[in-house]
Amino acid sequence: MTGRLLVEADGGSRGNPGPAGYGAVVKDAATGETLLEEAGFIGTATNNVAEYRGLIAGLRAARRLDPGAEVLVRMDSKLVVEQMSDRWKIKHPGMRPLAAEARAVFPPGQVTYEWMPRERNKHADRLANEAMDAGQRGERWQPADSTAQFASGGEAADGAGAFSGEAADVAGAVADGASASGEVSGVAGAVADAPGAGVTTTFVLLRHGETALTPERRFSGSGGAEDPELSDKGRWQARRAAEALAARGTIEAVVCSPLARCRATAAIVADRLGLPVEVEPELREADFGAWEGLSFAEVRERHPADLAAWLASPDVRPTGGGESLTMVASRIAAAQEELTARQAGRTVLLVTHLTPVKTLVRLALGAPAEALFRMDLSAASLSVVARRPDGTMTLRLFNDTSYLRG
């Protein structure tokens, strides 16, 4: 680890659910110096969703500053602190994907959590209220316009009726179906945390068509010297997928990985749909290190201990310094959040790879990392996940290949 960072995060909702926003500040743990501020308006959501969004934003900001840092998170939401510390169960389905997103930012053990009183969390509270104010004006919060750091030295912003801190934890424990003992009130949670007004963003996930390596089930990621092109069969698969998507008529944007097999698949589909293609580098496949180009059997023969460790823990990298599954999940979750901000309310086709598609499905389900090894995903298959206005995700379709038959 290279240093110590302090993350202070907060979120609020003016109505619970109502117009909601979050704020987070990253500080040098030794000096208390402010290093980075983050804030955002998230539309209509509950206080607990906003609190988790603040946590995720703060952790991602800390990772940008120092991915190897030891991080201490302080929040006035006892619910979030206890859930993220694994002392309270997360039984409400709307909270599980958010907690999974937060846990994916840093490897396990690198982040610790501490509750603090609301009056000590004025900086993040002020940021959250600035974001809500900007959002309700139809504007976007800008760091250059923030006075949170200076205002936090005086009285905390009253939040114009925003739920925050300890008072919101009482409501939040009911809204999210959790109590101090981890018990659940499922009916209350389902009602209180139902999606509010706003727009749902739909991500249609298309795995690229076959390459020469696909039938042999070889590791083909982003770290190898070879960037394989589509095979003849892969191009045929892409054309069939294009026809199926054109028949649905719902795709409004096409975004793809920068690797050749995805760019070729996306080009065939986009040409049929009459849409441009946007390349998103974060949608690339995992870097499999020294395993690139090898079959599973070959990796097991050459690197048995490394393979066993990789299968046992999402924090282990492949031989030769590739990406761990935790690292992949972090960048994929960040890419999805960025795409949601840019494409809010639209149906977006993401042309990507095996691991990114499985990761997005796993996050939608709130499933553990080992779930990736229990999914079978075919070349040129379609899956669909939707992101609601409150940040929760749902899985609508998985591994559809019906249009490739016949």
Salt bridges, closest charged atoms under 4 A:
GLU8 OE1 - LYS27 NZ 3.22
GLU37 OE2 - HIS123 NE2 2.57
GLU38 OE2 - ARG64 NH2 2.40
GLU70 OE1 - ARG4 NE 3.75
GLU82 OE2 - LYS78 NZ 3.60
GLU82 OE1 - ARG87 NE 2.79
ASP86 OD1 - ARG103 NH2 2.82
GLU101 OE2 - ARG53 NH2 3.38
GLU101 OE1 - ARG60 NH2 2.91
GLU114 OE2 - ARG74 NE 2.91
ASP133 OD1 - ARG14 NH2 2.91
GLU139 OE1 - ARG137 NH2 3.17
ASP193 OD2 - HIS92 ND1 3.94
GLU210 OE2 - LYS233 NZ 3.61
GLU216 OE1 - ARG218 NE 2.55
ASP227 OD1 - ARG261 NH1 3.51
ASP232 OD1 - ARG235 NH2 2.36
GLU243 OE2 - ARG272 NE 2.92
GLU278 OE2 - ARG342 NH2 2.28
GLU282 OE2 - ARG284 NH1 3.70
GLU298 OE1 - ARG218 NH1 2.73
GLU323 OE1 - ARG331 NH2 2.92
GLU337 OE1 - ARG53 NH1 3.24
GLU337 OE1 - ARG60 NH1 2.53
GLU337 OE1 - ARG387 NH2 3.78
GLU338 OE2 - ARG342 NH1 3.48
ASP400 OD2 - ARG248 NH2 3.31
